[in-house]
């Protein structure tokens, strides 16, 4: 069993190497249809499995196509990792789409809409309620 420090170092190393592969290593045209970036890598405690979270920018079709290309390139990615990273055993690789950036953007958009939809009358009514509460004490 590896220590937490070693696990995080291996995860960062895998993240860096896979990012380099995405830039100029993977020749599959499907991977180039959407803008792809590695957001996180989760390595198991025994260093046998690596979940690679990727964020894909583009249409839903481009995202699906890119994920299909990444899944078909897992063998290549694993063999390249074996050549680039000095580990006793190269971990099994699995790509997972990370949509947390999109969800965060959606939440911020909703919060901004709520802020703009509030009228000045709503704000002054809220201020009157707090003033009434303070005067009654």
C-alpha positions as CSV (number, residue, x, y, z in Angstrom):
1,X,0.0,0.0,0.0
2,X,1.4,3.4,-1.0
3,X,1.4,6.4,1.2
4,X,-0.9,9.4,0.6
5,X,2.1,11.5,-0.5
6,X,3.2,8.9,-3.0
7,X,-0.3,8.5,-4.4
8,X,-0.7,12.3,-4.9
9,X,2.7,12.5,-6.6
10,X,1.9,9.6,-8.9
11,X,-1.5,11.3,-9.7
12,X,0.2,14.6,-10.5
13,X,2.7,12.8,-12.7
14,X,0.0,11.0,-14.6
15,X,-1.9,14.2,-15.0
16,X,1.1,16.0,-16.5
17,X,2.0,13.1,-18.9
18,X,-1.6,12.6,-20.1
19,X,-1.9,16.3,-20.7
20,X,1.2,16.2,-22.9
21,X,-0.2,13.2,-24.7
22,X,-3.4,15.1,-25.4
23,X,-1.4,17.9,-26.9
24,X,0.7,16.0,-29.3
25,X,0.6,12.2,-28.6
26,X,-2.8,10.9,-29.4
27,X,-3.4,10.9,-33.2
28,X,-7.1,10.0,-33.1
29,X,-9.1,12.7,-34.9
30,X,-12.0,12.3,-32.6
31,X,-10.0,13.6,-29.6
32,X,-9.2,16.8,-31.5
33,X,-12.9,17.7,-32.2
34,X,-13.4,19.3,-28.7
35,X,-11.0,21.2,-26.5
36,X,-9.9,18.7,-23.9
37,X,-8.1,19.3,-20.6
38,X,-7.2,17.0,-17.7
39,X,-8.9,18.3,-14.6
40,X,-7.9,15.6,-12.1
41,X,-6.5,12.2,-11.7
42,X,-7.6,9.8,-8.9
43,X,-5.2,6.9,-8.3
44,X,-6.2,4.0,-6.1
45,X,-4.3,3.2,-2.9
46,X,-2.5,0.2,-4.5
47,X,-1.6,2.3,-7.6
48,X,-3.3,-0.2,-9.9
49,X,-6.1,2.0,-11.2
50,X,-6.2,5.6,-12.4
51,X,-9.4,7.6,-13.1
52,X,-8.6,10.5,-15.4
53,X,-11.1,13.3,-15.2
54,X,-11.3,15.3,-18.4
55,X,-13.2,18.5,-19.2
56,X,-14.3,18.8,-22.8
57,X,-15.5,22.1,-24.3
58,X,-17.8,21.9,-27.3
59,X,-21.2,20.7,-28.4
60,X,-22.7,17.5,-27.0
61,X,-21.8,15.7,-30.3
62,X,-18.2,16.8,-30.0
63,X,-18.1,15.7,-26.4
64,X,-19.5,12.3,-27.1
65,X,-17.1,11.9,-30.0
66,X,-14.1,13.0,-28.0
67,X,-15.0,10.6,-25.1
68,X,-15.3,7.8,-27.6
69,X,-11.8,8.7,-29.0
70,X,-10.3,8.8,-25.5
71,X,-11.8,5.5,-24.5
72,X,-10.4,3.9,-27.7
73,X,-7.0,5.4,-26.9
74,X,-6.8,4.0,-23.4
75,X,-4.4,1.2,-24.5
76,X,-2.1,3.7,-26.1
77,X,-2.2,6.0,-23.1
78,X,-1.4,3.1,-20.7
79,X,1.5,1.9,-22.8
80,X,2.9,5.5,-23.1
81,X,2.5,5.9,-19.3
82,X,4.4,2.7,-18.8
83,X,7.3,4.1,-20.9
84,X,7.3,7.6,-19.4
85,X,6.6,6.8,-15.7
86,X,8.8,4.5,-13.7
87,X,6.4,2.3,-11.8
88,X,6.5,-1.3,-10.9
89,X,3.2,-1.8,-12.6
90,X,1.4,0.6,-14.9
91,X,-2.1,1.4,-13.6
92,X,-5.2,0.7,-15.6
93,X,-6.5,3.9,-17.1
94,X,-10.2,5.0,-17.3
95,X,-11.3,8.3,-18.7
96,X,-14.3,10.1,-17.0
97,X,-16.0,13.2,-18.3
98,X,-15.8,16.0,-15.7
99,X,-18.7,18.4,-16.0
100,X,-18.1,20.3,-12.7
101,X,-17.0,23.5,-14.6
102,X,-20.3,23.6,-16.5
103,X,-22.3,23.0,-13.4
104,X,-20.5,25.8,-11.6
105,X,-21.1,28.2,-14.5
106,X,-24.8,27.2,-14.5
107,X,-25.1,28.0,-10.8
108,X,-23.3,31.3,-11.2
109,X,-25.7,32.2,-14.1
110,X,-28.7,31.4,-11.9
111,X,-27.4,33.4,-9.0
112,X,-26.8,36.4,-11.3
113,X,-30.3,36.1,-12.8
114,X,-31.8,36.1,-9.3
115,X,-29.8,39.2,-8.4
116,X,-31.0,41.1,-11.5
117,X,-34.6,40.0,-11.1
118,X,-34.8,41.4,-7.6
119,X,-36.5,44.8,-7.8
120,X,-35.5,47.8,-5.6
121,X,-39.0,47.4,-3.9
122,X,-38.1,43.9,-2.7
123,X,-34.8,45.2,-1.3
124,X,-36.4,48.1,0.6
125,X,-39.1,45.7,2.0
126,X,-36.3,43.5,3.3
127,X,-34.6,46.4,4.9
128,X,-37.9,47.5,6.6
129,X,-38.3,44.0,8.0
130,X,-34.9,44.1,9.6
131,X,-35.4,47.7,10.9
132,X,-38.8,46.6,12.5
133,X,-37.0,43.6,14.2
134,X,-34.3,45.9,15.6
135,X,-36.8,48.5,17.0
136,X,-39.0,45.8,18.7
137,X,-36.0,44.6,20.8
